[in-house]
Amino acid sequence: MARHAIVVASQCAEMPHLANLESAAEGLRSVLTDPDLGGAQQDGADSLLLDPQTPEDVVRAVLAAAGRARRDGGVLIVALLGHGFTAPQLRFMVRGSTQASAASAVDVPGLLGEVANETDGVIALVDTCHAGAAPPSPDVLANGVRAGQLRLAVVMAAASGQDAYGMNLSLALAAVLRRGLDDRGPHLLVDDDLMSTVRAEVLRQGSGQSIGRSVFDQSDFAEGPLWLAHNARASHATGAELGPVAVSLLNEATQEWSSKPARWSHLSLTALLASGGTDQTPAQRIRVEEIKAELQECKKTVRFLREQLPEAMHTEVLRKAARRAGFPASLVSDPQLRDLVEYAILEGSPYVRSAHSSLGRLVAALLVESGVAAPPELDHWIATHRDVVSFKDSHKEFQQADQSARTRLVLGIPSIPEKQDKGGDRPAEWPRQLHAWVLQGGRTLGSSEFDAPSRDEAGMTAAIKAAIAWARGCLPAGERPQHVDVAACGRALARWHPEQAPTGLQRLGIAHRVTLRWNSSIVRNNSADSGALEVNDLAEQVLDALDAGGAELSWLGPADMADLDDLVDRLASEPPRPLALEQRPAGCDEKLSALAAYAPILIWPQGTDDTPGEFRATVDGLWNKIQNEQEWHAGRVIKRVEGVPAGLSEVRRVWHDRQWLAFCRLFETRLSSPEEETA
């Protein structure tokens, strides 16, 4: 069905100047005429009327747009932005209007009633003071030339006795239409879901105006619902009402039922239960009824979270929150709030025992990732969902993890040169010293160098122990570096397990979170690759792709590793991406060193026992945990326990994340000492 739109925006000489008027009108027109959103015809200048001088200018332009819609058998969207007063119905003020004369302004209910009788549907967006007086009376609509066979929806910026401010309705509506709703179908209607989201957006502005709607729908011949815009988020789920978790559970619960809907929705689920099929056993019906009730809770939860946490309703925030909460990788890669809530309520997470407990974990993750404090309404809502403990525990855990990440010790180990004896396995002597930096909140609190008492692993362990003691002295009393970054070359990391180093009463990886890094961006020595600083640029590209959900793990098999020169040439000709080795290759130390320049993220097996398929299956199954810094605690991967699946204990990981990248960027200008490099 064809669609047409006209946006009218008018200042008034008698009234205060509206600062946001023109930009709000242009933004709204842009959304309404976007083919992927409002879908209205591109009528050029005819779709936007700025600063009309007389009421007749407005009436003439709106009736012309209605005529175009009538000829096309389509729908008309009318937006009126500016000043308004009541007399007693709403009057829309133009440049020459005065509140002392109703005739000097546009009779909005009369105009809307006329165009509603001219087209197959009208949606009016009225952003003025006293907009609640805009809708025509029902008897005017019911007794017009169409005898009531019409559809009219009016969205109003304020109650009839209220002022409206800042073009808040127009700005909020445009923002909501651009991002869409993730719990709805392919179109956005003027319904509860849209209105509650727009109200929440306006509420953030603190203007106190009441956003309202009026809908008259008595058309027997309408081809479909009266929709305002395509749902920008519907493409993620092809317009489905229910997400993959709900669909999977419903299919499982009804697998023995002979009649099932082609597509699950709230209506089709209700109809199926009402049919009372003979193959629906009592136990099965009870389970499906439970799922139905939980889905209603999911719907309410989605709406509530969108209203209370608008800052979290962005793909990147949802993705990070889902990963932080430990949700499955399938939900992390393409995060939809509906799908995350369904998982939290219908299945729960592996962290908890009850189906509702992970809802608190999800909400805590959304708060932390969006960087906002919990509003009072959210605290009350969490309490009513019996999830206070899970929420508070998770919120504390996430905040402590972030604090740990902000306070860290960086250990830069100079590179080990190639083997001294060509025929043997003995590597060159270990470096004489290591560099250390203490970081807190993005600032460098201190840097120093520590000599190794011997040129071997034991000597490096002693230097690390000294660096940890020094780091504690750089921090405020009672604090310690909970996170340790160990930056070394491929030759060292192929053989050395720094998390196992006995640096005190506990091994390093038990007392601290340990992350392995490549050292080429921060350590200057003669054996370092002269082009290694480009790793920072490659890392940024990989991290951008991971944040956007577009970087999958690329596997390198034995055939790829057989010819190292050919592999390096291929990597130099392809976009950077996370890499993983199916097998631990012969000459692992040399091959890791060669890959370091092209792999800011690299995963490989610790041992040689597993077949390529087994290790790949392990990593693919744990990919979400491997990406999650809070889950990647070296204390869990130090040693395989007899009788326990290997899991993370078999996975070696070098990772280049945002915080590490920010630190590495400090070294891009070559300076003479660690103190100067981090000044």
Secondary structure, DSSP 4 states (H G I P E B T S, - for coil): --EEEEEEEE--TTS---TTHHHHHHHHHHHHH-TTTT-----GGGGEEES-SSHHHHHHHHHHHHHHHHHTT-EEEEEEEE-EEESSSEEE--TT-BTTBGGGSEEHHHHHHHHHTTSS-EEEEEESTTGGG-SPPHHHHHTSTTTT--EEEEEESS-TT----TTHHHHHHHHHHHH--TTS-SEEESSHHHHHHHHHHHHTTT-----EEEEEE--SS-SS--EEEE-TTGGGTTT-SS-HHHHHHHHHHTTT-S---SS--HHHHHHHHHH--TT--HHHHHHHHHHHHHHHHHHHHHHHHHHH-GGG-SHHHHHHHHHHHT--HHHHHS--HHHHHHIIIII--TT-SSTTHHHHHHHHHHHHHHT-PPPHHHHHHHHHTT-HHHHHHHHHHHHHHHHHHHEEEEEEPPPP-S-SSTTSSPPPPPPSEEEEEEEETTEEEEEEEEE-SSSSHHHHHHHHHHHHHHHHHHSPTT----EEEEEE-HHHHHH--GGG-B-SSSBHHHHSEEEEEESTTT---TTS-TTTTHHHHHHHHHHHHHHTT--PPEEE-HHHHH-HHHHHHHHHTS----EEESS--TTHHHHHHHHHTT-SSEEEESSS-S-HHHHHHHHHHHHHHHH-TTT--GGGTS-PPTTS--GGGGEEEE---HHHHHHHHTTSS--SSHHHHT-
